[in-house]
Amino acid sequence: MVLDDKSRGKLVKLCGRLESSHSGEVLAAAGQLRRFLRERELSWDDVIGSGATTRRGSASPSRPGDVQRVQLALRDTLFLTPGERQRLSTLADALSCSAALSHDDERFLADVFMRVGV
C-alpha cells in the first residue's frame, strides 16, 4: 500500500515528534504512530519499504524517480541546510549518470526524502 501525500505528511510529522525532549510528547507520538499504522492496516515494514528503499549492488541503473525526488527536495528550503542542499545537488548529478551511491549517501537520501515528504 502506498500512502497518499496527506497521510505521508502526517506520518512525517508524527515521526518528527519522536525527537522531542519531552518524554510525554514522545510517548503520545508513539501511540499515535501505532494507531496510524493500525488504522491503515500497515506494518513498519510496509511503510519503510514503500518510502525509503535500499539498493544493493555496486552498479545501479538510472534512477529518474530518485532524481525527480531530489529535485523536489531541493525546492524545499525550510527543511534543508545549505550543506544538505549542496550534497543533494551532487547526488542528483551522480544519480542521473547512473553512478553507484555509497551506503551513507543512500541513507542520507532516505532521511531527506522522509523529512521533506517526497
Sine and cosine of phi, psi and omega as CSV:
sin_phi,cos_phi,sin_psi,cos_psi,sin_omega,cos_omega
0.00,0.00,0.72,-0.69,0.03,-1.00
-0.98,-0.22,0.70,-0.71,0.01,-1.00
-0.98,0.19,0.63,-0.77,0.11,-0.99
-0.97,0.26,0.17,-0.98,-0.08,-1.00
-0.86,0.52,-0.64,0.76,-0.02,-1.00
-0.91,0.41,-0.72,0.70,0.01,-1.00
-0.91,0.42,-0.66,0.75,0.02,-1.00
-0.89,0.45,-0.65,0.76,0.05,-1.00
-0.87,0.48,-0.67,0.75,0.03,-1.00
-0.90,0.44,-0.68,0.73,0.02,-1.00
-0.87,0.49,-0.70,0.71,0.00,-1.00
-0.88,0.47,-0.69,0.72,0.01,-1.00
-0.90,0.44,-0.68,0.74,0.02,-1.00
-0.90,0.44,-0.67,0.74,0.03,-1.00
-0.90,0.44,-0.61,0.79,0.04,-1.00
-0.88,0.47,-0.57,0.82,0.01,-1.00
-0.93,0.37,-0.28,0.96,0.05,-1.00
-0.93,0.37,-0.27,0.96,0.00,-1.00
-1.00,-0.03,0.08,1.00,-0.02,-1.00
-0.88,0.47,0.49,-0.87,0.08,-1.00
-1.00,0.09,-0.08,1.00,0.02,-1.00
-0.99,-0.16,0.90,-0.43,-0.08,-1.00
-0.87,0.49,-0.57,0.82,0.02,-1.00
-0.89,0.46,-0.64,0.77,0.02,-1.00
-0.93,0.37,-0.62,0.79,0.04,-1.00
-0.89,0.46,-0.72,0.69,0.01,-1.00
-0.90,0.43,-0.65,0.76,0.03,-1.00
-0.90,0.44,-0.68,0.73,0.01,-1.00
-0.90,0.44,-0.66,0.75,0.02,-1.00
-0.88,0.48,-0.67,0.74,0.04,-1.00
-0.90,0.43,-0.65,0.76,0.02,-1.00
-0.92,0.39,-0.58,0.81,0.06,-1.00
-0.90,0.43,-0.69,0.73,0.04,-1.00
-0.87,0.49,-0.70,0.72,0.01,-1.00
-0.91,0.43,-0.66,0.75,0.03,-1.00
-0.83,0.56,-0.75,0.66,-0.01,-1.00
-0.92,0.39,-0.70,0.72,-0.03,-1.00
-0.88,0.47,-0.69,0.72,-0.02,-1.00
-0.89,0.46,-0.48,0.88,-0.02,-1.00
-0.99,-0.17,0.07,1.00,-0.02,-1.00
0.80,0.59,0.75,0.67,-0.01,-1.00
-0.89,-0.45,0.44,-0.90,0.17,-0.99
-0.94,-0.34,0.18,-0.98,0.07,-1.00
-0.89,0.46,-0.56,0.83,0.04,-1.00
-0.88,0.47,-0.63,0.78,0.05,-1.00
-0.88,0.47,-0.70,0.71,-0.06,-1.00
-0.93,0.37,-0.74,0.67,-0.04,-1.00
-0.93,0.37,-0.64,0.77,0.01,-1.00
-0.92,0.40,-0.47,0.88,-0.03,-1.00
-1.00,0.02,-0.28,0.96,-0.05,-1.00
-0.92,-0.39,-0.76,0.65,-0.07,-1.00
-0.89,-0.46,1.00,0.01,-0.04,-1.00
-1.00,0.04,0.52,-0.85,0.08,-1.00
-0.99,-0.17,0.57,-0.82,-0.02,-1.00
-0.91,-0.41,0.70,-0.71,0.02,-1.00
-0.90,-0.43,0.39,-0.92,0.01,-1.00
0.98,-0.20,0.43,-0.90,-0.08,-1.00
-0.99,0.11,-0.52,0.85,0.00,-1.00
-0.95,-0.31,0.86,-0.50,0.00,-1.00
-0.96,-0.28,0.62,-0.79,0.04,-1.00
-0.94,0.35,0.18,-0.98,0.05,-1.00
-0.82,0.57,0.68,-0.74,-0.06,-1.00
-0.84,-0.55,0.94,0.33,-0.05,-1.00
-0.88,0.48,-0.52,0.85,0.04,-1.00
-0.89,0.45,-0.67,0.74,0.03,-1.00
-0.94,0.35,-0.60,0.80,0.05,-1.00
-0.87,0.49,-0.69,0.72,0.02,-1.00
-0.90,0.43,-0.65,0.76,0.01,-1.00
-0.90,0.43,-0.64,0.77,0.04,-1.00
-0.89,0.46,-0.69,0.72,0.00,-1.00
-0.89,0.46,-0.63,0.78,0.07,-1.00
-0.91,0.42,-0.67,0.74,0.01,-1.00
-0.89,0.45,-0.60,0.80,0.00,-1.00
-0.91,0.43,-0.40,0.92,0.04,-1.00
-0.97,0.24,-0.30,0.95,-0.06,-1.00
-1.00,-0.06,1.00,-0.08,-0.06,-1.00
-0.98,0.19,-0.29,0.96,-0.06,-1.00
-0.92,0.39,-0.64,0.77,-0.12,-0.99
-0.99,-0.16,0.01,1.00,-0.10,-0.99
-0.84,-0.54,0.68,-0.74,0.12,-0.99
-0.99,0.15,0.29,-0.96,0.06,-1.00
-0.84,0.54,-0.61,0.80,0.03,-1.00
-0.90,0.43,-0.64,0.77,0.03,-1.00
-0.92,0.39,-0.61,0.79,0.04,-1.00
-0.89,0.46,-0.66,0.75,0.01,-1.00
-0.90,0.43,-0.71,0.71,0.00,-1.00
-0.90,0.44,-0.66,0.75,0.04,-1.00
-0.88,0.48,-0.65,0.76,0.01,-1.00
-0.88,0.47,-0.67,0.74,0.03,-1.00
-0.91,0.42,-0.67,0.74,0.01,-1.00
-0.92,0.39,-0.55,0.83,0.06,-1.00
-0.88,0.48,-0.67,0.74,0.04,-1.00
-0.89,0.45,-0.69,0.73,-0.01,-1.00
-0.90,0.44,-0.68,0.73,-0.01,-1.00
-0.90,0.43,-0.65,0.76,-0.04,-1.00
-0.94,0.34,-0.32,0.95,0.06,-1.00
-0.99,-0.12,0.13,0.99,-0.01,-1.00
0.88,0.47,0.49,0.87,0.05,-1.00
-0.97,0.25,0.55,-0.84,0.06,-1.00
-0.96,0.27,0.65,-0.76,0.01,-1.00
-0.98,-0.21,0.51,-0.86,0.07,-1.00
-0.95,0.32,0.28,-0.96,0.05,-1.00
-0.86,0.50,-0.63,0.77,0.02,-1.00
-0.89,0.46,-0.67,0.74,0.03,-1.00
-0.91,0.42,-0.64,0.77,0.04,-1.00
-0.88,0.47,-0.70,0.72,0.02,-1.00
-0.91,0.42,-0.64,0.77,0.03,-1.00
-0.87,0.50,-0.73,0.68,0.02,-1.00
-0.87,0.50,-0.72,0.69,-0.01,-1.00
-0.86,0.50,-0.67,0.74,0.02,-1.00
-0.89,0.45,-0.73,0.69,-0.01,-1.00
-0.91,0.42,-0.70,0.71,0.00,-1.00
-0.86,0.52,-0.66,0.76,0.00,-1.00
-0.93,0.37,-0.72,0.69,-0.05,-1.00
-0.89,0.45,-0.68,0.73,-0.05,-1.00
-0.99,0.13,-0.41,0.91,0.03,-1.00
1.00,0.10,0.58,0.81,0.05,-1.00
-0.93,-0.38,0.00,0.00,0.00,0.00
